Amino acid sequence: MEYIYPAIFEQNSDGSYTITFPDLPGCISEGKSLGNAIDMAQSALTQWIEYLIEEKESIPNPRNIKTIKPIKNQFVNLVRANIRDNRAVRRTVSIPGWLDAKATDAGVSLSKVLQEALREKLRV
């Protein structure tokens, strides 16, 4: 699921940036450069939303970026977080008995092999 929130980037006197999210009080990050700050903002937003989901807390709606008025040394930018559902899902699969026996003897995790194969196949 995709979440997009406005973030305020404030340049500090040393050239670093402090990032805050007006709709997510307490969600704050910093970056040593603008590129690093953008990466850090995405990471902070992702972790914040994942925490809210895990704790079954409501996720606030993001405000319109046009309603945020930056002050000196600030600019507003949208930040995106893609949240993946990492919960395990049981699926029934069929493989030949001889192949299951070989995998068991070799100590191969069928779940792990399937996940790796799907990631490679889907390029994710």
Backbone as JSON, one array per atom type, in Angstrom:
{
  "sequence": "MEYIYPAIFEQNSDGSYTITFPDLPGCISEGKSLGNAIDMAQSALTQWIEYLIEEKESIPNPRNIKTIKPIKNQFVNLVRANIRDNRAVRRTVSIPGWLDAKATDAGVSLSKVLQEALREKLRV",
  "N": [[0.83, -1.16, 0.0], [0.46, 2.27, -0.69], [1.55, 5.29, 0.75], [1.42, 8.78, 0.95], [2.83, 11.68, 2.14], [3.08, 15.13, 3.08], [6.16, 16.69, 3.83], [8.21, 18.72, 5.87], [11.18, 20.21, 5.13], [13.92, 21.45, 6.68], [16.67, 23.47, 6.36], [19.64, 23.36, 8.13], [22.15, 25.33, 9.88], [24.61, 24.11, 9.43], [24.32, 22.93, 7.0], [23.01, 20.55, 6.98], [19.82, 18.77, 7.13], [16.68, 18.96, 8.78], [13.84, 17.0, 9.13], [10.36, 17.09, 9.29], [7.03, 15.87, 9.77], [4.03, 17.29, 9.35], [1.51, 16.07, 9.73], [2.03, 13.88, 11.23], [2.8, 13.93, 14.18], [5.81, 13.89, 15.98], [7.15, 12.27, 14.24], [10.13, 12.49, 13.05], [13.16, 13.27, 11.34], [16.6, 13.35, 10.21], [19.04, 14.53, 7.88], [22.26, 14.46, 6.38], [22.84, 15.63, 3.96], [20.98, 16.98, 1.17], [20.1, 14.88, -0.52], [20.51, 12.68, 1.19], [18.75, 13.43, 3.21], [16.27, 13.22, 1.94], [16.15, 10.45, 1.51], [16.22, 9.63, 4.21], [13.84, 10.75, 5.12], [11.93, 9.25, 3.74], [12.45, 6.74, 4.83], [11.86, 7.23, 7.56], [9.12, 7.87, 7.4], [8.08, 5.45, 6.37], [8.71, 3.62, 8.46], [7.21, 4.8, 10.51], [4.53, 4.59, 9.62], [4.36, 1.79, 9.39], [4.61, 1.13, 12.09], [2.25, 2.29, 13.15], [0.35, 0.68, 11.86], [1.04, -1.86, 12.85], [0.47, -1.5, 15.55], [-2.18, -1.2, 15.4], [-3.28, 1.34, 15.24], [-4.98, 4.35, 14.23], [-4.43, 5.76, 11.02], [-3.55, 8.91, 10.19], [-5.08, 11.17, 7.85], [-3.31, 12.63, 5.14], [-2.58, 16.1, 4.86], [-3.35, 18.67, 2.44], [-0.71, 19.65, 0.44], [-0.51, 22.28, -0.34], [-1.53, 23.77, 1.72], [0.4, 24.11, 3.6], [2.66, 26.33, 4.88], [5.84, 27.11, 4.4], [8.6, 28.43, 6.33], [11.44, 30.66, 6.63], [14.4, 29.12, 5.39], [13.17, 26.68, 4.9], [11.45, 24.12, 3.02], [8.71, 22.46, 1.44], [7.97, 19.12, 0.7], [6.65, 16.26, -0.99], [6.56, 12.99, 0.37], [6.96, 9.56, -0.13], [5.82, 6.4, 0.99], [6.05, 3.0, 0.62], [4.3, 0.39, 1.76], [4.66, -2.88, 2.64], [2.88, -5.9, 3.08], [4.04, -8.04, 5.29], [3.25, -10.28, 6.58], [3.13, -13.79, 7.19], [1.73, -16.06, 4.9], [-0.22, -18.87, 4.45], [0.03, -21.29, 1.94], [-1.04, -23.84, -0.2], [0.94, -26.06, -1.86], [2.0, -28.23, -4.5], [4.33, -30.79, -4.92], [6.42, -33.29, -6.42], [6.69, -36.41, -4.64], [9.26, -37.62, -4.42], [10.9, -35.39, -4.76], [10.27, -33.84, -2.57], [11.22, -35.53, -0.55], [14.0, -35.51, -1.1], [14.53, -32.8, -0.66], [13.92, -32.6, 2.07], [15.84, -34.38, 3.14], [18.11, -32.94, 2.5], [17.84, -30.78, 4.08], [16.59, -28.51, 3.18], [14.71, -25.57, 3.13], [11.54, -25.4, 2.04], [9.79, -23.25, 1.99], [11.51, -21.02, 2.08], [12.94, -21.39, -0.33], [10.86, -21.14, -2.18], [10.08, -18.47, -1.73], [12.44, -17.1, -2.5], [12.58, -17.87, -5.2], [10.22, -16.73, -6.19], [10.73, -13.99, -5.75], [12.87, -13.65, -7.51], [11.67, -14.32, -9.97], [9.62, -12.4, -10.11], [11.08, -10.15, -9.94], [11.48, -8.56, -7.59]],
  "CA": [[0.0, 0.0, 0.0], [1.26, 3.48, -0.82], [1.17, 6.44, 1.57], [2.16, 9.98, 0.55], [2.63, 12.74, 3.11], [3.97, 16.28, 2.96], [7.21, 16.81, 4.85], [8.91, 20.01, 5.9], [12.63, 20.08, 5.16], [14.52, 22.69, 7.15], [18.13, 23.42, 6.26], [20.32, 23.84, 9.32], [23.32, 26.18, 9.6], [25.73, 23.28, 8.97], [23.99, 22.35, 5.7], [22.18, 19.35, 7.14], [18.38, 19.03, 7.08], [15.77, 18.34, 9.73], [12.59, 16.7, 8.42], [9.2, 16.83, 10.13], [5.79, 15.57, 9.07], [2.98, 17.98, 10.09], [0.38, 15.2, 10.03], [2.5, 12.77, 12.05], [3.61, 14.52, 15.26], [6.82, 12.99, 16.53], [7.89, 11.63, 13.14], [11.2, 13.44, 12.74], [14.41, 12.65, 10.92], [17.63, 14.29, 9.8], [19.92, 14.08, 6.82], [23.48, 15.27, 6.28], [22.75, 16.35, 2.69], [19.61, 16.94, 0.68], [19.82, 13.51, -0.96], [20.41, 11.84, 2.38], [17.53, 13.84, 3.91], [15.12, 12.63, 1.22], [16.16, 9.02, 1.87], [15.88, 9.5, 5.62], [12.43, 11.07, 5.26], [11.18, 8.08, 3.28], [12.64, 5.69, 5.83], [11.12, 7.6, 8.77], [7.69, 7.74, 7.1], [7.78, 4.03, 6.26], [8.73, 3.03, 9.8], [6.12, 5.36, 11.3], [3.28, 3.98, 9.16], [4.41, 0.38, 9.79], [4.34, 1.09, 13.53], [0.82, 2.55, 13.34], [-0.37, -0.5, 11.41], [1.33, -2.94, 13.79], [-0.2, -1.19, 16.81], [-3.61, -1.04, 15.07], [-3.68, 2.73, 15.46], [-5.49, 4.98, 13.01], [-3.44, 6.46, 10.21], [-4.17, 10.18, 9.82], [-5.07, 11.58, 6.45], [-2.35, 13.71, 4.89], [-3.18, 17.37, 4.43], [-2.97, 19.18, 1.12], [0.61, 20.29, 0.51], [-0.68, 23.72, -0.57], [-1.93, 24.44, 2.96], [1.57, 24.22, 4.48], [3.44, 27.52, 4.54], [7.19, 27.03, 4.97], [9.24, 29.68, 6.73], [12.83, 30.79, 6.16], [15.24, 27.91, 5.39], [12.32, 25.48, 4.8], [10.62, 23.85, 1.86], [7.81, 21.33, 1.64], [8.05, 18.13, -0.37], [5.9, 15.03, -0.72], [7.38, 11.81, 0.63], [6.16, 8.34, -0.35], [6.2, 5.15, 1.67], [5.37, 1.79, 0.15], [4.22, -0.54, 2.88], [4.37, -4.26, 2.22], [2.33, -6.79, 4.1], [5.04, -9.1, 5.47], [2.74, -11.42, 7.35], [3.22, -15.08, 6.51], [0.47, -16.57, 4.35], [-0.12, -20.3, 4.13], [-0.43, -21.68, 0.61], [-0.84, -25.25, -0.46], [1.63, -26.31, -3.13], [2.22, -29.65, -4.77], [5.59, -31.18, -5.56], [6.54, -34.75, -6.4], [7.16, -37.0, -3.39], [10.71, -37.83, -4.42], [11.55, -34.1, -4.63], [10.06, -33.47, -1.17], [12.14, -36.35, 0.24], [15.36, -34.99, -1.31], [14.63, -31.5, 0.01], [13.96, -32.88, 3.5], [17.15, -34.96, 3.45], [19.14, -31.91, 2.34], [17.57, -29.71, 5.04], [16.19, -27.33, 2.42], [13.42, -24.98, 3.51], [10.72, -25.17, 0.84], [9.24, -21.9, 2.09], [12.57, -20.08, 1.69], [13.22, -21.57, -1.75], [9.74, -20.57, -2.92], [10.18, -17.02, -1.63], [13.56, -16.66, -3.33], [12.22, -18.07, -6.6], [9.21, -15.73, -6.54], [11.41, -12.69, -5.84], [13.64, -13.62, -8.76], [10.7, -14.36, -11.08], [8.87, -11.14, -10.15], [12.08, -9.08, -9.88], [11.19, -7.66, -6.45]],
  "C": [[0.89, 1.24, 0.0], [0.68, 4.6, 0.04], [2.04, 7.62, 1.13], [1.79, 11.1, 1.51], [3.54, 13.92, 2.8], [4.95, 16.31, 4.13], [7.83, 18.19, 4.74], [10.4, 19.72, 6.07], [13.2, 21.43, 5.57], [16.03, 22.56, 7.11], [18.74, 24.07, 7.5], [21.57, 24.62, 8.93], [24.52, 25.39, 9.09], [25.46, 22.61, 7.62], [23.17, 21.08, 5.79], [20.7, 19.77, 7.13], [17.67, 18.29, 8.22], [14.43, 18.19, 9.02], [11.51, 16.42, 9.45], [7.99, 16.6, 9.24], [4.64, 16.2, 9.86], [1.81, 17.1, 10.51], [0.74, 14.03, 10.93], [3.4, 13.31, 13.16], [4.56, 13.49, 15.87], [7.62, 12.26, 15.47], [8.9, 12.65, 12.62], [12.43, 12.67, 12.28], [15.39, 13.74, 10.53], [18.46, 13.67, 8.68], [21.1, 15.02, 6.68], [23.52, 16.11, 5.01], [21.3, 16.26, 2.22], [19.23, 15.54, 0.23], [19.63, 12.56, 0.2], [19.12, 12.15, 3.15], [16.29, 13.25, 3.24], [15.02, 11.14, 1.53], [15.72, 8.8, 3.31], [14.4, 9.8, 5.86], [11.57, 9.88, 4.84], [11.28, 6.94, 4.29], [11.82, 5.98, 7.08], [9.61, 7.42, 8.55], [7.29, 6.27, 7.04], [7.71, 3.38, 7.63], [7.57, 3.52, 10.65], [4.79, 4.71, 10.93], [3.24, 2.5, 9.55], [4.1, 0.22, 11.27], [2.85, 1.29, 13.8], [-0.01, 1.33, 12.96], [-0.19, -1.64, 12.41], [0.58, -2.75, 15.11], [-1.72, -1.0, 16.64], [-4.13, 0.34, 15.44], [-4.14, 3.32, 14.14], [-4.37, 5.76, 12.33], [-4.09, 7.77, 9.75], [-4.1, 10.45, 8.33], [-4.04, 12.68, 6.25], [-3.08, 14.97, 4.45], [-2.69, 17.73, 3.04], [-1.67, 19.95, 1.27], [0.5, 21.81, 0.37], [-1.05, 24.48, 0.7], [-0.76, 24.65, 3.92], [2.42, 25.4, 3.99], [4.82, 27.45, 5.19], [7.7, 28.42, 5.36], [10.67, 29.67, 6.2], [13.6, 29.48, 6.36], [14.43, 26.61, 5.3], [11.74, 25.36, 3.39], [9.8, 22.61, 2.16], [7.9, 20.41, 0.44], [7.2, 16.92, 0.01], [6.87, 13.87, -0.57], [6.47, 10.59, 0.54], [6.73, 7.18, 0.44], [5.38, 4.02, 1.07], [5.45, 0.77, 1.26], [3.83, -1.91, 2.34], [3.81, -5.04, 3.38], [3.27, -7.98, 4.21], [4.55, -10.27, 6.3], [2.83, -12.69, 6.52], [1.82, -15.53, 6.09], [0.69, -18.03, 4.01], [-0.72, -20.55, 2.75], [-0.16, -23.17, 0.47], [-0.19, -25.39, -1.84], [1.84, -27.81, -3.28], [3.57, -29.84, -5.44], [5.65, -32.7, -5.52], [7.13, -35.25, -5.08], [8.66, -37.16, -3.32], [11.47, -36.52, -4.2], [11.42, -33.59, -3.18], [11.04, -34.23, -0.28], [13.56, -35.83, 0.12], [15.55, -33.66, -0.59], [14.72, -31.69, 1.53], [15.32, -33.43, 3.91], [18.26, -33.9, 3.4], [18.94, -30.76, 3.33], [17.19, -28.41, 4.37], [14.82, -26.86, 2.88], [12.64, -24.67, 2.24], [10.15, -23.75, 0.83], [10.27, -20.87, 1.61], [12.88, -20.17, 0.2], [12.11, -20.95, -2.6], [9.8, -19.05, -2.89], [11.29, -16.47, -2.53], [13.22, -16.77, -4.81], [11.19, -17.03, -7.05], [9.82, -14.33, -6.66], [12.17, -12.56, -7.15], [12.7, -13.54, -9.96], [9.99, -13.01, -11.25], [9.78, -9.91, -10.13], [11.75, -8.04, -8.8], [12.17, -7.92, -5.32]]
}
